[in-house]
Amino acid sequence: MPTQGLIRRIRSRELRAVAQTLSRVENDSGPETKRLLKRLYRHAGNAMIVGVTGSPGAGKSTLVDQLALHYRKSDKLVGIIAVDPSSPFSGGALLGDRIRMKSLATDSGVFIRSMATRGRMGGLSAAVHDAVIVLDAAGYDILLIETVGAGQDEIDIVKTAQVTVVVLVPGMGDDIQTIKAGMMEIGDVLVINKADRDSASRTQKELEALLSIGSREDGWVPPIVRTIAVKGEGIDQLAAAVDSVQEFLQSGSQASQERRLRLLRASILELLRDRMMERIDSATPEAELTAAVTALSQRRTDPYTVVENLLKSAGLEEE
């Protein structure tokens, strides 16, 4: 059982305890870690969780940096989870602990953590959800999750964040990519970064046209905000737009309640998928998997039979 002392240290925002616990949830999904998360969950639920997503090169890191500085001016405690590509050798976060966020490095009110995608589709580590619980329980007011920027696989952020910010850049074809990736459905706030470019107005008109031809289930109409993150311009407007989404979610309307329930349902299903995959992985001997791959390559079997046999080995066979 996790000690009450560790819970108390996390609740007191002792940096060593928080950092060690984050390493634990990222690298160990055993029963002790799950018991720790169960106890921490009781203390979570107070932070505003903002996901920042978009194509590579859109300026997400700079935007997160500026948002964090904005919230710090109001003495808000900020936790940042930067989801980076995985190293093909170590499996760890390729970009390290966010060397680009230099202005926040010495601020004791900001906690920055890089986490690896570990090859997961959607650009989100399986441990990000758990890391959010740890930082939330530690008392951070704002949690900013910056995703890796994986194009069409980038929509998983909606399963973790309460507010999703989609960052676009004029002149990069992001409007077309946005449609293909389903970003318009998940974006609560649409940001046109590097808005000093000549094509910014055209990009905004295209986004407005897209928003005018469809509506979301929850009835929310995403505001469009222009920013120049490297100059800190438009950050106040972005924060105000994020706040407006939070106010909508807390309004108690039927649409906001249904959205909250969908988020919780998605969270449960995600944890269920992870647990099922753990069971299948642990119950599948490497020799059996290798033999199945060999048989499949020689057309002595088919992938459907292979999957059925693996499910049987894990005790999950279909009736």
C-alpha positions in Angstrom: 0.0 0.0 0.0 1.3 3.5 -0.8 2.2 5.3 2.4 0.1 8.2 3.6 3.4 10.1 3.8 3.8 10.0 0.1 0.3 11.2 -0.5 0.9 14.1 1.9 4.2 15.0 0.2 2.5 15.1 -3.2 -0.4 17.1 -1.8 2.2 19.6 -0.4 3.7 19.8 -3.9 7.1 18.5 -2.8 8.8 18.5 -6.2 10.9 15.4 -5.6 7.8 13.4 -4.6 5.8 14.7 -7.6 8.6 13.9 -10.1 9.3 10.4 -8.7 5.5 9.6 -8.8 5.3 10.8 -12.4 8.2 8.5 -13.3 6.5 5.7 -11.5 3.2 6.1 -13.3 5.0 6.4 -16.7 7.1 3.3 -16.2 5.1 1.0 -13.9 1.5 0.1 -14.3 1.5 -2.5 -11.5 -1.0 -2.9 -8.7 0.9 -0.7 -6.2 0.9 2.2 -8.7 -2.8 1.7 -9.4 -3.5 1.8 -5.7 -1.6 5.0 -5.4 -3.6 6.6 -8.3 -6.9 5.5 -6.7 -6.0 7.4 -3.5 -4.8 10.4 -5.4 -7.9 10.5 -7.5 -9.9 11.5 -4.5 -7.9 14.7 -4.3 -8.1 15.6 -8.0 -10.8 17.3 -10.0 -10.0 20.9 -9.3 -7.5 21.8 -12.1 -8.5 23.2 -15.5 -7.0 20.9 -18.1 -6.1 22.5 -21.4 -4.8 20.5 -24.4 -2.8 22.2 -27.1 -2.6 20.4 -30.3 -1.9 21.0 -34.0 0.6 20.3 -36.8 4.4 20.2 -36.2 5.9 23.7 -36.5 2.7 25.5 -35.6 4.4 27.0 -32.5 2.6 25.0 -29.8 5.6 25.1 -27.4 5.9 28.8 -27.6 2.2 29.2 -27.2 2.2 27.0 -24.1 5.1 28.9 -22.7 3.2 32.2 -23.2 0.0 30.8 -21.7 1.9 29.6 -18.6 3.4 33.1 -18.2 -0.1 34.6 -18.5 -1.5 32.4 -15.7 1.5 32.9 -13.5 0.7 36.7 -13.5 -2.4 35.7 -11.7 -0.4 33.5 -9.3 -1.9 30.4 -10.8 0.1 27.2 -10.3 0.8 25.7 -13.7 1.7 22.1 -14.6 2.9 21.4 -18.1 3.0 17.9 -19.7 4.8 18.0 -23.0 4.1 14.8 -25.0 7.2 14.2 -27.2 8.1 11.6 -29.8 9.7 8.4 -28.4 13.3 7.6 -28.8 13.6 4.5 -31.0 16.3 3.2 -28.7 15.4 4.0 -25.1 11.6 4.6 -25.6 12.0 7.9 -23.6 11.0 11.4 -24.6 13.1 12.5 -27.5 13.2 16.2 -26.8 13.8 15.9 -23.1 12.4 18.2 -20.4 11.4 21.0 -22.8 14.6 23.0 -23.4 12.5 25.5 -25.4 10.6 26.7 -22.3 13.6 28.6 -20.9 11.5 31.4 -19.4 9.7 29.0 -17.1 12.7 27.0 -16.0 13.4 28.9 -12.8 9.7 29.5 -11.8 8.8 27.4 -8.8 5.1 27.9 -9.6 5.5 25.9 -12.9 6.2 22.2 -13.1 7.3 20.9 -16.6 7.4 17.3 -17.5 8.1 15.6 -20.8 6.5 12.3 -21.6 7.1 9.9 -24.5 4.4 8.8 -26.9 5.9 5.3 -26.8 4.5 4.8 -30.3 0.9 5.3 -29.2 -1.5 6.5 -31.8 -2.9 9.9 -31.1 0.4 11.2 -29.9 -0.6 10.7 -26.3 1.2 8.5 -23.8 -0.9 6.0 -22.0 0.5 7.5 -18.8 -0.6 11.1 -19.5 -4.0 10.5 -18.0 -2.4 9.3 -14.8 0.1 12.2 -14.8 -2.8 14.6 -14.9 -4.3 13.0 -11.8 -0.9 13.3 -10.0 -0.5 17.0 -10.9 -4.2 17.8 -10.2 -3.9 16.2 -6.7 -0.7 18.2 -6.1 -2.8 21.3 -6.4 -1.8 22.8 -9.7 -4.5 25.1 -10.9 -3.9 24.9 -14.7 -2.6 21.8 -16.5 -1.3 22.4 -20.0 -0.9 19.3 -22.2 1.1 19.9 -25.4 0.8 17.1 -27.9 3.4 15.8 -30.2 1.8 17.1 -33.4 1.0 13.8 -35.2 -1.5 15.0 -37.8 -4.5 12.8 -38.2 -3.7 10.8 -35.1 -3.8 13.9 -32.9 -7.4 13.7 -31.7 -6.8 11.6 -28.6 -6.3 14.8 -26.6 -10.0 15.3 -26.4 -10.2 12.2 -24.1 -8.1 13.9 -21.5 -8.4 17.7 -21.8 -11.4 19.7 -20.7 -10.6 22.4 -23.2 -8.8 21.6 -26.5 -6.9 24.4 -28.3 -6.1 23.6 -32.0 -3.2 25.7 -33.3 -3.0 26.5 -37.1 -0.5 28.4 -39.1 -1.3 30.5 -42.2 0.2 29.2 -45.5 0.9 25.7 -44.3 -2.3 24.1 -45.6 -3.5 23.6 -42.0 -7.1 24.3 -42.9 -7.3 21.3 -45.2 -5.3 19.2 -42.7 -7.8 20.3 -40.0 -10.7 18.9 -41.9 -8.9 15.6 -42.6 -7.8 15.1 -39.0 -11.2 15.8 -37.5 -9.8 18.8 -35.6 -12.9 20.9 -36.2 -14.9 18.4 -34.1 -12.5 18.5 -31.2 -11.3 22.1 -31.2 -12.9 24.2 -28.5 -10.7 27.2 -29.5 -9.1 27.6 -32.9 -5.8 29.6 -32.8 -4.2 31.1 -35.9 -0.6 31.5 -34.7 2.0 33.5 -36.6 -0.9 35.8 -37.5 1.5 38.4 -38.9 1.7 36.4 -42.1 -0.1 37.8 -45.1 -2.4 34.7 -45.5 -3.8 35.0 -41.9 -7.0 36.7 -42.9 -7.7 34.2 -45.6 -7.1 31.3 -43.1 -9.6 33.0 -40.7 -12.2 33.3 -43.4 -11.8 29.7 -44.4 -12.2 28.6 -40.8 -15.3 30.8 -40.4 -16.8 29.2 -43.5 -16.1 25.7 -42.2 -17.8 26.6 -38.9 -20.8 28.0 -40.6 -21.7 24.8 -42.5 -21.8 22.5 -39.5 -22.6 22.4 -35.8 -21.3 20.4 -32.9 -23.4 18.1 -30.8 -22.8 20.2 -27.7 -23.8 23.4 -29.5 -20.5 25.1 -28.8 -19.1 27.4 -31.5 -15.3 27.5 -31.3 -13.9 31.1 -31.1 -11.1 31.9 -33.5 -8.1 33.7 -31.9 -5.1 35.3 -33.7 -1.8 35.1 -31.9 1.9 35.9 -32.5 3.3 33.7 -29.8 6.9 34.7 -30.2 5.9 38.3 -29.4 3.3 37.4 -26.8 0.5 38.9 -28.8 -3.0 37.6 -28.5 -2.3 35.6 -25.4 -4.8 37.5 -23.3 -7.5 36.9 -25.9 -6.6 33.2 -26.0 -6.8 32.8 -22.2 -10.2 34.6 -22.3 -11.4 32.2 -25.0 -10.2 29.2 -22.9 -12.1 30.7 -19.9 -15.3 31.0 -22.0 -15.1 27.3 -22.8 -14.7 26.5 -19.1 -17.7 28.7 -18.2 -19.7 26.8 -20.8 -18.7 23.5 -19.3 -19.7 24.7 -15.8 -23.0 26.2 -16.9 -25.0 23.2 -16.0 -26.7 23.1 -19.3 -27.8 19.7 -20.8 -25.2 20.0 -23.6 -22.3 20.7 -21.1 -23.4 17.8 -18.9 -23.6 15.4 -21.8 -20.1 16.5 -22.9 -18.7 15.9 -19.4 -20.3 12.4 -19.4 -18.8 11.7 -22.9 -15.4 12.6 -21.6 -15.7 10.4 -18.5 -17.0 7.5 -20.7 -14.0 7.9 -23.1 -11.6 7.9 -20.2 -13.1 4.6 -18.9 -12.9 3.0 -22.3 -9.3 4.1 -22.8 -8.3 2.6 -19.4 -10.2 -0.5 -20.3 -8.4 -0.9 -23.6 -5.1 -0.4 -21.9 -5.9 -3.0 -19.3 -7.0 -5.5 -21.9 -3.9 -4.9 -24.0 -1.8 -5.5 -20.9 -3.5 -8.8 -20.3 -3.1 -10.0 -23.8 0.5 -8.9 -23.9 1.4 -10.7 -20.6 -0.5 -13.8 -21.6 1.1 -14.1 -25.1 4.5 -15.9 -25.0 6.9 -14.5 -27.5 7.4 -17.9 -29.1 3.7 -18.2 -29.8 3.6 -14.7 -31.3 6.6 -15.4 -33.5 5.1 -18.7 -34.7 1.9 -16.9 -35.5 3.7 -14.3 -37.5 5.7 -16.9 -39.4 2.5 -18.9 -40.2 0.8 -15.8 -41.4 3.7 -14.8 -43.6 3.5 -18.3 -45.2 -0.3 -18.1 -45.6 -0.8 -21.2 -43.5 -3.3 -19.2 -41.4 -5.1 -15.9 -41.5 -5.0 -12.8 -39.1 -8.5 -13.4 -37.8 -7.6 -16.9 -36.6 -4.4 -15.6 -35.1 -6.3 -13.0 -33.1 -8.9 -15.5 -32.0 -6.1 -17.8 -30.7 -4.3 -14.9 -28.9 -7.6 -14.0 -27.2 -8.0 -17.6 -26.1 -4.5 -17.6 -24.7 -5.4 -14.5 -22.7 -8.7 -16.0 -21.4 -10.7 -13.6 -23.5 -12.0 -15.9 -26.2 -15.2 -15.0 -27.9 -18.3 -17.1 -27.2 
